[in-house]
Amino acid sequence: MITFVPLEYYALLFYYFLAVVTLFAYVQSAHVDIDDNGNLRRKNAIGVFMLVVLIFYMGLRPVSGKYFVDMFSYNRVFHAYADGGQILIEKDIVFNYFMKLCAMIMTADMFFLLCAALYIVPMYAVSKKFFGQYWFYAFLMAIGSMSFWSYGVNGIRNGIATSIFLLALSRDKRYATWLLIILATMIHKSVLIPAGAYAICLVFNNTKWILWCWFGAIPLSLAFGKSWENFFMSLGLVEYDRLEGYFGDEAAEQVVSAGFRWDFLAYSAIAVYAGWYFIKKRKFENVTYTRMYNIFLIANAFWILIIRASFSNRFAYLSWFLMGFVIIYPLLRNRFYTGQHKVIALIMLAYFILTFILNVLLKSN
């Protein structure tokens, strides 16, 4: 494990590392065209370096109940399995059998390193699949998202499951897509929400009406928020015991204090606007992008309905993991602007600055 970094600075070092890379990409964009061979070689080298460094930095982090709360729980279960414990949990069965298998053949350090790879490598693979030689820009947007760090070091199952779901969206064959989606839902049941959104989009992919539904979810949540929470809890779409902790009486004070998260809604609206702008205003026609955008809208609308819940960011992430790709996808597939390299770099910088403000500056205050 990596122990030379004090735990209180562990996440901070990641964000400063990301700041250096993002600033470099921004400055360089003013001097070279995106298609310049030298630019693409440098970006490829930096991207591979980031991929390797992040896997080892996140995967070999020390176990901590203070800074990586969920990791501490995973570590406890892993050692119970290593000592011969039986699998008692019937939900998220694939992940639990995966953990049991790992406990039989490797150490906890290697297990968390493998989890980090399963979380990050699909983002790299999807970036390469969708954008080819421009993959670096999409990959940087993915790891520069507000929730990237927390779902790599805390919400581990959720992070792996959504990465596999993202990989599913990049497959050419429908059967491969569904196999990966089923796998993702068996790693973390909450992925049934974006999976359901995907199923809806196969039969109804009208962005205009789905966007109106997204807007409609806001007044519906304001008017009937608690009813929606109770309804979705009864469906058991995600872990019932965890939902109970979010919505039940024991969390009542937290739910009240959480309120309607206008800040989170504004954050989501960035991707909502980006998709609308490129599809409606710039007439960007791409079946994969339209489907991805519509999945984001549906999953985000679900979260809006239960936005008052404690830890509602756990549900917001079921759409947020798509945000970086929703924002950058059209710019890496079509030419819209003169000097588009500068536009891409500016968007990446602005997106990261927002992440830095939310995860570093505001938390430090």
Secondary structure by P-SEA (a helix, b strand, c coil): ccccccccaaaaaaaaaaaaaaaaaaaaaaccccccaaaaaaaaaaaaaaaaaaaaaaaaccccccccaaaaaaaaaaaaaaaccccccccaaaaaaaaaaaaacccaaaaaaaaaaaacaaaaaaaaacccccaaaaaaaaaaccccccccccaaaaaaaaaaaaaaaacccaaaaaaaaaaaaaacccaaaaaaaaaaaaccccaaaaaaaaaaaaaaaaccaaaaaaaaaaaccccaaaaaaaccccaaaaaaaacccaaaaaaaaaaaaaaaaaacccccccaaaaaaaaaaaaaaaaaaaacccccaaaaaaacccaaaaaacccccccccccaaaaaaaaaaaaaaaaaaaaccccccc
